[in-house]
């Protein structure tokens, strides 16, 4: 039984960063999923995969996994590099890009 600990990325649908500050512990898939021959639904008998635990910090998630004997791996979040753009830079005499119109 293993799990991954990560901090979720922001959604692509909005520019806000809601729900990205907590750390999530998710169990890995232990049993392969099967397809129901009659209805075509995909199902699994692995109940641990339905559980998502959220923690305020990475250390809390790691200590929970160690207390309960869960093998874990930590996926570090990728912080995007933000470029500051100022409107007045469009009119500078020493622009890096040539004027297009």
C-alpha positions in Angstrom: 0.0 0.0 0.0 1.6 3.3 -1.1 0.4 6.8 -1.4 1.3 10.1 -3.0 1.5 13.4 -1.2 1.1 16.5 -3.3 -0.2 20.0 -3.4 -2.8 20.4 -6.3 -2.2 22.8 -9.1 -4.7 25.6 -9.9 -7.5 24.8 -12.2 -7.3 25.9 -15.8 -10.8 27.2 -15.8 -10.1 30.2 -13.5 -7.2 32.4 -12.7 -7.6 32.1 -8.9 -5.6 29.9 -6.7 -8.4 28.5 -4.5 -7.9 25.0 -3.1 -4.2 25.0 -3.9 -2.8 25.6 -0.4 -3.6 22.3 1.2 -1.6 19.1 0.8 -3.4 16.0 -0.4 -2.7 12.3 0.4 -4.1 9.9 -2.1 -3.6 6.1 -2.1 -2.3 4.5 -5.3 -4.3 2.0 -7.2 -3.8 -1.6 -5.9 -6.3 -3.5 -7.9 -6.8 -3.0 -11.6 -10.1 -1.5 -12.7 -12.5 -3.7 -14.6 -15.2 -3.0 -17.2 -18.7 -4.3 -16.5 -19.7 -6.4 -19.5 -23.4 -5.5 -19.4 -23.4 -1.7 -18.7 -19.9 -0.8 -19.7 -19.1 1.0 -16.4 -15.5 1.1 -15.1 -15.3 -0.1 -11.6 -12.8 -1.1 -9.0 -12.9 -3.1 -5.7 -10.2 -0.9 -4.2 -11.9 1.3 -1.6 -8.8 3.2 -0.6 -8.6 4.9 -3.9 -11.8 6.8 -3.1 -10.2 8.5 -0.1 -8.5 11.8 -0.4 -7.1 13.3 2.9 -6.2 16.9 3.0 -3.7 18.5 5.4 -2.6 22.0 6.2 1.1 21.3 5.7 3.4 18.8 4.1 4.8 17.8 7.4 1.3 16.9 8.7 0.7 14.6 5.8 4.1 12.9 6.1 3.6 12.3 9.8 0.1 10.8 9.2 1.6 8.4 6.6 4.4 7.4 8.9 2.1 6.9 11.9 -0.2 4.6 9.9 2.6 2.7 8.2 1.8 4.0 4.7 4.7 4.1 2.2 4.6 7.5 0.5 6.2 9.7 -2.1 6.1 13.4 -2.0 5.6 15.3 -5.3 6.9 18.9 -4.9 4.8 21.6 -6.3 6.0 23.6 -9.3 5.8 27.3 -8.7 5.4 29.3 -12.0 7.7 32.1 -12.7 5.7 35.3 -13.0 6.9 38.0 -15.4 5.9 41.5 -14.4 4.4 43.3 -17.3 3.9 47.0 -17.2 1.9 48.8 -19.8 4.4 51.6 -20.2 7.0 49.1 -21.3 5.2 49.0 -24.7 6.5 52.5 -25.4 10.1 52.3 -24.2 12.7 53.4 -26.7 14.9 50.4 -25.9 12.3 47.7 -26.4 13.6 44.1 -26.7 11.1 43.2 -29.3 10.6 45.3 -32.5 7.5 47.4 -32.8 5.0 45.4 -34.8 2.7 48.1 -36.3 
